[in-house]
């Protein structure tokens, strides 16, 4: 490892690997150009970006590289998300269509895409070409899991270990036990991810073929499969999933749910071993939270008289809870019009997230389960002070250091959320804009926790374009922080990280 002054981090290696990932971005850019060619839309935004990205990637790769350590792994993950967000904004700027013609808006949309947030500044969907909408969806698909797999696969081809990245990103060491090599694991997870995406495309097309979803096209099926399995939520339709039939909406729910399920457990399921999934404390907790919040939301909708038909109550409450809880962000209705109690259920769902080791964001059910079990353990000790009762997950004892880390993460997330909310309210007032407290809280949670739609003007059929530029810049930073998790960001900001 090269040492510069007191610095112990090898910038050249990290940047060189970012360059390799950027080179890989050329393929999806060229692919989107081919779609533009098919629809007879402008090719320049994608071909020009592909040339620029390829040149930047080659230049960064030539910086040279040594062995990848933990520090370089952290730095490479953080820089990769930033680099892809910047590259992703270039086609929007070159196309110069609608709100995306603004540099801040373009970077906001791209960051929202690659972090799988789904918050959009697009107000007039018909202004943008189909290729631009597909590029938005592709950014989310790559951000979900594809970028990680590409990075690890590329690293493996270069004979540089990618296990550190996988641990940093997936938050589960179990991933390293799937296969003897990390490159084989990356390939396996990539196929699983692509397989789920392909299955959703086939499901949508089948529903359309039998007449239950006559509005479904191949373009719609592909664009929504990209953004459902990645639990991301960009839709090329202004009405989101509300533009499709009830059959299509029902069929989309399982894919959002599976996208937020631990992919290691899904792998065992595909191998004919459902016991790992059934025996998982976290999966049972995840399922219970989904069903519990859905039941409460449905009850509030019935009590307020929002819906009278059982099917509509069940569909809209289950869809919205799964969509928000998994951080997907699709909408079947404008839930701004729901009762305050039902909207607060969705607000609570924002802080859940799906399982660790999936494409989801937010706090994640694994951490909440540790908090619940730890709290229950502490109550037990109040009654039996001499008792020894460790926190267990799926029968395994959880290290006390991990428990403390979980509490620290939840506390830090709460602090960031409160500070961001105060900033949103203050900055809106400075800019002469009015925003309610609940709307500010919703927008802060929806961006920092990578969910997408919030409430009010930033609701499911609204957008974020009206926020002041300074607020949107803060959202961009917080979306990035939320995607790579706050602890790694704090580690990067710690002076000790950069020294011995």
N, C-alpha and C positions, 0 to 999 in steps of 0.2 A: 504493500500500500504506500502510495506517495504521500509525503508529509510536507505541507506548505506552512512555514512558520509554526504556530501552535496548533493549526488545524489538523484534525485527524480524519477528516472526511474527504474521500477521493471524489471531488466534483467531476473530474474528467470521466471516470467510470460511469457515474450516474447519468451524466449528460449524454455519453456515448450510447448508453442503453435506451435512453429516451429517444435518441435519434433512430435507433433500430425500430422502435415502436412506431415512430412517425412514418418511417418508410412503409410499414405495413398498412398505414392508413390510405396509401395510394390506391389500393385495390377497391375499397368501398367507394372512394371518390369516383374512380373510373366506372364502377358499376352503376352509380347514380347517374353519371353522364350518359350511359347507355339507355337508362330509363328515360332521361330527358330526350334523347334521340328518338326513342319509340313514340313519345307523345309530341314530338316536334316542338320541343321547348328549348330555351337557350342552353348550350353546352358549356359556354365559357366559365360560368361560376365554378364548375366542378373540375374541368380540365386544367384551368389556370391554378386552382388550389392544389390539384394533384402535382403539378410541376413544382410549385413552391414548396410543398410538403416533402417531396422526394429530394429536392435540393437541400432543404434544411436538415433532413434526416441523414443524408450522406455526409454533410459538413459536420454534424454532431458526432457521427460514428467515427470520424477520423481523429477525434480527440484521444482515442485510445482507451484501453480498459485493462484493469487488473481484476483480481478476485472480488466478488461481490460480498461485502460484509453487511452486518445489520444496519449500520449507519447509512451505507450506500443504498440498501434496500428501502429504508424509510424515505430517503431523499428521492430515490427514483420513482416510488409510488406517488409521492406528492407532486413532483415535477411533471410526471406523465399526465395526471389529471389536468393540470394547468395547461400543458402544451396542447393537449387534444381539444380543450375548451377554446383556446385561441384559434387553432386551425379550423375547428368546426364553425367558427363565426365568419370565416372568410367568404364562403359561398353566399351567405346572407348579405354581406356587404357588397359583393360584386353584383349580385342579382339586383340589389337596390329596390326591393319591393316592400311597400307598406312600412309598418313600424320597424321592420328588421333592417331598414336602410341606415338606421342610427347605430354608431359604433357601440354605445353602451347597451342598447337593446339587443344588438346582434350577439354581443358577448354574454348578456344575460340569458338569451335563448339557448345559446350553445352550451353554456355552463349548466343550465337547467336540464338540457338534454343529456349530456355526458354523465352528470351526477344522478341521473334518473329521477330528477325532481318532478318535472312536468309542469312547473309554473310557466306560463307563457305571456309574451307581450303581443302576440298576434291578436288583432281585434277583428280584421276582415279576412276570413279564411280564403275567400274566393280571389283575393288579390294575388295570392302566391301560387306558383306553379306546382304541379304534382311532384316534380322532382325535388323541389325545396321541402315540401311536406315529407317526402320519403327520406330526405337527408336528416330531418329532425328525428324521424323514427329510427333511422339507422344509428344516429348518435346514442339514442337511449339503449338500443339493443347491444351496442358495443360497450356502453357504460355498465350494463347489467352484469355481465360476466365475461363477455367476449374479449374486452381489453385485457383482463387478467389472464385469460387463457392464451391470448396472442403473446403477451409479454413473457409468460412462463415458457411457452413453446419456443419462442425465439431464443430465450436465454438458454434453454436446453440444447437447442441446435448449436449454440455457441459454446457448449460444454461449460456453461456457467450455472451454478446451482440456483434454482428459483424457489427453493423451499421457504426461504425467508419471506419472500413476497407472498407466497400462498398463506403463510401463517399470519402475516401482517394484514392481509386482506380478508381472509375467510374467517378469522377468529376461531378457528377450530383446528386443533392439532390432529384430530381424527382423520383429516383429509390426507395426511401423509401415510396412513395405514392402508389406503385403498389398493395401491399397487407398489411394487418395489421401487419404481422411479417416479420422480416428480413430473417428467415430461409425459409419461404414460398417464398419470393422474390428470394432468391438464388436458390431454387429448380426450380422455374419458368424460370429464366434466363438460368439455366443449361439445362432444357428441350428444350428451344428455340434454344440454341447453338447446342445441339445434334441433334435436328430436322433439322436444316439447313445443318449440316454435313451429316446426313442420306439422305436428299433430293439430295445433290450433288452426293453422291455415286450412288443413284438410277438413276440420270440423266445421269451420265457417262456410266453406264451399259446399259441403254436403248439406248443410241447413238451407243454403240458397238453392241447391239443386232440387230439393224436395218441396220447395215452395214456402218454407217457413221463414225465409229471410230473403225475399226477392230483391231487396236493395243491395245485397252483398255482391261486390265485385272482387276479382283477384287482387286488385290494388288495395282495396279495403282490408281484405283478409291478411295480406302480407304486412301492411302498415300497422294494423292493430295487433297482430301476433308479435311483431317486434317490440311493441310497447306494453303488452300485457305480461308476457313471460319475464320481461326485465323489470316488472312492477314499476313502470315509469310513467305512462299515462298520456303522452302526446297523442292527439287524434287529428287526422286531416279534416274531420268534420266539425263544424262549429257547434253542433249539438252533441258532440262526443258520442257515447254509446246510446244516448237518447235518440239518435238518428236511426237506430236499428230496431228490429222487431224484438218482442219479449223472448222469443226462442234464442236469438243471438245473444241477448243479455244474459240469459240463464247459462248458456254454453260458455260464456267468457269467465264466469265466476271461478270455476275450478282451476283455470290457468293462472289467474291472479293468485289464488290460494297456493298452488303448487310452486309458483315463482318465489313465494316467500317461505317455502319449506326448505329445510336443510338439504342441500343437494347430495350430501353423503348418504343421508337416509333414503333419499329418492333412488340413489344408485342401488342400494341394497334391495329396495322394493322392486326395481326392474330385474334384479337377479333372482326374483322369486322368494325373497326373504322379508316378509312384512313385519317380522317380529321386532326388528331394530326400530321401526317407526312406531309400532304399537307400544313398545317398552320405553320409549323416550318420554321422560317427564316433561321435557320442553314441548314436544309435539302435543301431548294431551293438554298442557296448559294453554298453548296457542289455540287449539281447537275450542277449548272451554271459553277463552276470552272472546273469540269470534261469535260463538253461539250466544254467550251471555249478553254482549253488547247488541247483537242483532235482536234478541228477544226484547230487551228494554226499549230499543229504538222502535220496534214494531208496536209495542204497547203504547208508547207515547204518540205514535202516528194514528193509531186507532182512537185513542182518547181525544185527540185534537180534531178528529173527523177528516184528516187529510186524505185518507183513502178508505173506501168502504168494501172493496172487493178483496178477499183473502189473498188471491194470487198477487195482486198489485202491492199489497202491504208486505208480503213475504219477499217478493222480488226486489222491490226498491230498498227495503231495509237491509236485506242480506247483501245486495250488490254494493250499496254505499258503504256499509261497515267494512266489508272485505276490501273494497277499493281504497278506502282511507287507511284502514289498519295496516294493509300490506304496503302502503305508501305508493300505490299505483296512481290513484287520482282521477280515474274515469268518473263520469257522471251519467246517470240515466234520467235524472230530473234536476231542476234547479232547487237544491235543498235550502236555498236562502229563504224560501217561503215556508219551510217547516216550522213547527213550534219550537220555542226556545229550548225545551227539554230535549227534543230529538236532535237539535243542532249541537247541544252540549254533549250528547253521546258521541257524535262524530268528532267533536273537539277532543274528547278523552281518547278516542281511538287513534288520534294523531300521535299520541305519546307511546303507543304500544310497539308498532312495528311487527314484523314477522320473526322467523327464527334466525339465529346466527348461522352463517354458512350458506345463506341464500342471497338473492339479489335485493332484498329489502333494505331499508334504512331505519331511521328513528332509533329509539332506545333499544329495541329488540326484546322479545319475550324471555329470552334466556336470562337477561339481567333482572327483569321484573320477577322472574321465578326465584332467583337467588335472594332478592330483597324480601319477597314474601316468606320464603323458608327461613331466612335469617331472622326476620321479625318474629316469626312464630317460635323459633328457638329461644330468642331473648325473653319472650313472654314466659316460656316454660322455665327458664332459669330464674325468673322472678319468684316462681313458686318453689323451685328446687335448686337453690343456689349452688349446691355441691355437684349437681349432675353434669356429666360430660355428654354433650349431644351435638355432634358436628352437623354441618349442613351437608346434605347429600343430594346429588342429582343422578337419577337413573341408577341408584345404588352406589354410586361412587362418592367418596368424601371430597368436598370442595375445600381447597386450601384457604385458610383464613386470609392470606394475602390477596387471593382472588376476590373474596367477599369484600375486603376493604376497597379494592380497585373498582368493584361494581358500584359501591356506595359513592365513591369519588366521582365516577363517570356520571351517575344520575344527578348528583349535586351540581357538578360543573355544567351539565346540560341545562339544568333548571336556571342557573345563574345567567348563562348565555341567553337563554330564552327571555328572561326578564329584562336584561340589558338591551337586547334587540328590540323588544316591544317598546321600551321607553324611548329608544332612539327613533323608531318609526313614528311614534306620536309626535315627538318633538320636531323631527325633520319635516313631517307633513305640515305642522303648524307654521314652521319657518317659511315653507314654500307657499303658504296661503291655501293649503288644502285641508279639508275636513276628513277625519277618519275616526270612527268609533273605537272604543277600547277593545271590544270583542273582535272587531275587524282587524285591529292592529295585532292582537294576540294570535288570531288565526293566520294572518300573513306571516308573522314571525315563525310560528310553529311549522307552517307549510313549506317554508323555504329552508330553515335551519335543519328540520327533520326530513327534508327531501320528499315531501308529499305532493305539492303542486297546488291544487285549488284550495282556497280558504273560504272566507265568507264575505258578504257585501260585494263591493266592486271587484274584488279579487276572487269571487266565488267561482262555481263550476262553469258558468257561462260568461264569466268576466275575464279580465286580464290584469297584468301588472304594469302595463305601459304608462298608466297615469301617475304612478309613484314618482317622486322627485328622483333625478339622476343619482343623487348622493345615496338615497335609500336603496336604489337598485344596485349600486356598487356594493353596499353593505350586504345585500342579499346574495350577490355573486360570491363574495368572500365566505359568507356563512354556508352557502350551498356546498362549496368546496370543503369547508371544515366538516360539515355534516357527513359528507360522503366518505372522507378518509378517516373519520372519527376524530373526536376532539383530543383524545389522549396523544395519538401520534403527532398531532399538530403542536401540542404543548411540548412534546419531547423535542421536536424540531426547533422550538423557540428557546429551549434550555441551553445556556452557555456550555454546560458540561457535555452536551451532545457533540459540540464542535471541537472539543478538546479531548485530551486523553481520558 
